[in-house]
Amino acid sequence: MTYCCAIKTNAGMVFLSDSRTNAGVDSISTFRKMLVYERPGDRFMVMLSAGNLSISQSVREILQTESIRDPETGDPVTIWNARSMFDAAQVLGAAVRHVNHRDGDALRQSGLEFNVSLIFGGQVAGEGMRLFLVYSAGNFIEATAETPYFQIGESKYGKPVLDRVITPETPLQEAAKCALVSMDSTIKSNLSVGLPLDLVVYEAGALQSDRVVCIDNDNPYFRMLHDSWGQRLRQVFDSIEDPQWNGGQTDIPLRVASPRHPPLKKISTAHERLI
């Protein structure tokens, strides 16, 4: 399994992926799931992948040469000459469909579904940042102000903190911290996600980034974040009052008058107790 997330705010974008892949408890390996496409001053793009590793690796290779036709000129469009992130996302979708057409039937005959999901985001000179989630069929959706992040893979453990923190106005460094907390929560609860991590932080309009880091067990910031997050969660939990029933010494009792009926409770009869 894997976990990848990408966040788009007004200040920039954050991309984060783990590198663990496994085919059973005794077959665990490390493969990078992030690929950066950069031409400084012209375009900056990042792709994150989850799902069947052979499919995602094939898509990555074919993406280098795959193209679509410009509807106006008929010229081939690749990720390196696409005039917009939308056009580049269409090229990625075409690469996914190409692999499905080539390998999909063989996979299904072996009892495997064509399973791949991709996050693709960045910026092309002359337009704003854009972030897409690409499905196995090659179609995609775009992040919005209401949904400024995407997740793929084992997403449920890291979602709550993103929902509570991330908005379009979130500062870039705070968004990076939130992504790392989301990843730490996932690693804590799921053994199929693990270090090392790949992190890219992109500032809006820069069209390049030097904030690229591989995070392993020895990374001091991630170790501090892991320890602090666990300790602070415990402190917040302990600061919340325990539930008290009516009659307890509290202004916020758990049990109060309610129009809803209480749960059904069966009281055994004397005859039933003798059986």
C-alpha positions in Angstrom: 0.0 0.0 0.0 1.1 3.6 -0.1 0.0 7.1 1.0 0.5 10.3 -1.0 -1.0 13.7 -0.6 -0.8 17.1 -2.3 -2.0 20.4 -1.1 -2.7 23.6 -3.1 -2.9 26.9 -1.3 -2.7 30.5 -2.5 1.0 30.5 -1.4 2.1 27.4 -3.2 1.9 23.6 -3.3 3.1 20.7 -1.1 3.7 17.2 -2.4 4.4 14.3 0.0 4.7 10.5 -0.6 6.0 7.5 1.2 8.1 4.8 -0.5 6.9 1.5 0.9 5.4 -1.2 -1.3 4.5 -4.7 -0.3 3.1 -7.9 -1.7 2.5 -9.6 1.6 4.0 -9.5 5.1 7.3 -11.1 3.9 7.7 -9.0 0.7 8.3 -5.4 1.6 10.3 -3.1 -0.7 11.1 0.6 -1.2 10.1 2.4 -4.4 9.8 6.1 -4.9 6.3 7.2 -5.9 7.2 10.9 -6.7 8.5 12.2 -9.9 9.4 15.9 -10.5 9.3 17.5 -14.0 11.1 20.8 -14.0 12.2 23.3 -16.6 13.2 26.4 -14.6 11.3 29.5 -15.7 9.0 27.5 -17.9 7.2 24.7 -16.0 7.3 22.8 -12.7 5.2 19.6 -12.3 5.0 16.8 -9.8 3.4 13.4 -10.2 2.6 11.0 -7.3 1.4 7.5 -7.9 -0.4 4.7 -6.0 -1.8 1.3 -7.0 -0.2 -1.5 -8.9 3.5 -0.7 -9.1 4.0 -2.2 -12.5 1.2 0.0 -13.9 2.5 3.2 -12.3 6.1 2.6 -13.5 4.8 1.9 -17.0 2.8 5.1 -17.0 5.9 7.1 -15.8 8.0 5.7 -18.7 5.4 6.2 -21.4 4.6 9.7 -20.2 8.1 10.7 -21.4 7.0 10.0 -25.0 3.2 10.0 -24.9 1.4 12.9 -26.7 -2.0 14.0 -27.7 -3.0 16.1 -30.7 -3.7 19.8 -30.4 -7.3 20.2 -31.6 -6.5 23.5 -33.3 -3.1 22.8 -35.0 -3.0 19.0 -35.0 0.6 19.2 -33.5 1.7 16.6 -30.9 1.4 17.8 -27.3 3.6 16.4 -24.5 4.1 17.4 -20.9 7.1 19.4 -22.0 5.4 21.6 -24.6 1.8 21.6 -23.2 0.5 25.2 -23.0 -1.4 24.6 -19.7 -1.5 22.1 -16.8 -4.9 21.0 -18.1 -3.3 19.9 -21.4 -0.5 18.2 -19.5 -3.0 16.3 -17.4 -4.7 15.2 -20.6 -1.3 13.8 -21.8 -1.0 11.9 -18.5 -4.5 10.5 -18.9 -3.6 9.4 -22.4 -0.6 7.6 -21.0 -2.8 5.8 -18.5 -5.2 4.7 -21.2 -2.2 3.5 -23.3 -1.0 1.2 -20.6 -4.5 -0.1 -19.9 -5.0 -0.9 -23.6 -1.7 -2.7 -23.7 -1.7 -4.6 -20.4 -5.3 -4.4 -19.0 -6.6 -7.6 -20.5 -3.6 -9.6 -19.5 -3.9 -8.3 -15.9 -7.6 -9.2 -15.7 -6.9 -12.7 -17.1 -4.5 -13.1 -14.1 -7.2 -12.0 -11.7 -5.8 -8.4 -11.2 -7.7 -5.2 -11.8 -6.1 -2.3 -13.7 -5.5 -0.3 -10.5 -3.6 3.0 -10.6 -4.3 6.5 -9.2 -2.2 9.6 -9.7 -1.9 13.1 -8.3 -0.5 15.6 -10.9 0.1 19.2 -10.1 2.3 22.2 -10.7 2.4 25.3 -12.9 3.2 26.3 -16.5 4.4 29.8 -17.2 1.5 32.1 -18.0 -1.1 30.4 -15.8 -1.8 29.7 -12.2 -1.0 26.6 -10.2 -3.3 23.6 -10.8 -3.8 20.2 -9.1 -5.4 17.1 -10.6 -6.4 13.6 -9.4 -6.2 11.1 -12.2 -8.1 7.9 -12.1 -7.5 4.4 -13.6 -9.6 5.3 -16.7 -7.4 8.3 -17.5 -10.1 10.8 -16.5 -9.4 13.4 -13.8 -10.8 16.0 -11.5 -9.3 19.3 -10.3 -8.7 20.6 -6.8 -10.9 23.6 -5.8 -11.0 26.2 -3.1 -13.5 23.9 -1.3 -11.2 20.9 -1.7 -7.7 22.2 -1.8 -5.9 18.8 -1.4 -5.9 15.3 -2.8 -4.9 12.0 -1.3 -4.3 8.6 -2.8 -3.6 5.2 -1.3 -4.2 4.7 2.4 -5.9 8.0 3.0 -8.3 7.6 5.9 -5.8 8.0 8.8 -4.3 11.2 7.5 -7.5 12.9 6.4 -8.9 14.4 9.7 -6.0 16.8 10.2 -6.1 18.0 6.6 -9.8 18.7 6.9 -9.3 20.7 10.1 -6.3 22.7 9.1 -6.0 23.2 5.3 -7.7 26.2 3.6 -6.6 28.2 0.6 -5.2 30.8 3.0 -3.0 28.4 4.9 0.7 29.5 4.8 2.9 27.3 2.8 5.2 26.2 5.6 2.1 25.4 7.8 0.7 23.3 4.9 4.0 21.4 4.7 3.8 20.7 8.5 0.2 19.6 8.2 1.1 17.2 5.3 3.8 15.7 7.5 1.5 15.3 10.5 -1.0 13.6 8.1 1.7 11.2 7.0 2.9 10.5 10.6 -0.7 9.6 11.6 -0.9 7.2 8.7 2.4 5.6 9.4 1.4 5.2 13.1 -1.8 3.3 12.2 -0.8 1.4 9.1 2.3 -0.8 8.7 2.0 -0.7 4.9 3.0 2.9 4.8 6.5 3.8 5.8 9.7 5.8 5.6 11.6 7.2 3.7 9.4 10.0 2.5 9.7 12.4 -0.4 8.7 16.0 0.2 8.5 18.9 -2.3 7.4 22.4 -1.4 6.7 24.7 -4.3 6.2 28.5 -4.0 3.6 30.0 -6.4 5.1 31.6 -9.5 8.6 30.2 -8.9 8.5 27.7 -11.7 11.3 25.7 -9.9 11.9 24.5 -6.4 15.0 23.8 -4.2 12.8 22.6 -1.3 13.1 19.0 -2.1 14.0 16.5 0.6 14.1 12.8 1.3 13.1 12.1 4.9 14.4 9.0 6.7 14.5 7.8 10.3 17.4 10.1 11.1 15.7 13.3 10.0 15.6 15.5 13.1 12.5 17.6 12.2 10.4 14.5 11.4 11.5 12.8 14.6 10.6 16.0 16.6 7.2 16.2 14.8 6.4 12.6 15.5 7.2 12.9 19.2 5.6 16.2 19.7 2.4 15.3 17.9 1.9 12.2 20.0 2.6 14.1 23.2 0.4 17.1 22.4 -2.5 14.9 21.3 -2.3 13.2 24.7 -2.2 16.5 26.5 -5.3 17.8 24.6 -7.1 14.5 25.3 -6.3 14.7 29.0 -7.5 18.3 29.2 -11.0 17.4 28.0 -13.4 16.6 30.9 -14.5 13.0 31.3 -18.2 12.3 30.6 -20.4 12.8 33.7 -24.0 11.6 34.1 -26.9 13.7 35.4 -26.1 14.6 39.0 -22.4 14.8 38.5 -20.5 17.9 39.4 -20.4 19.4 36.0 -22.3 22.0 33.9 -22.0 19.7 30.8 -23.5 16.4 31.7 -23.6 13.6 29.2 -27.1 12.5 30.1 -29.8 15.2 29.6 -33.5 15.2 28.7 -33.9 14.4 25.1 -36.9 13.8 22.8 -35.1 10.7 21.4 -35.9 7.4 23.0 -33.2 5.6 24.9 -31.7 2.4 23.5 -34.0 -0.6 24.0 -33.1 -2.5 27.1 -34.4 -6.1 27.8 -35.0 -7.0 31.4 -35.1 -10.8 31.9 -38.1 -12.3 33.8 -37.9 -14.7 36.7 -38.9 -17.6 34.4 -36.1 -16.7 31.9 -33.6 -16.5 34.7 -34.5 -20.1 35.7 -34.0 -21.6 32.3 
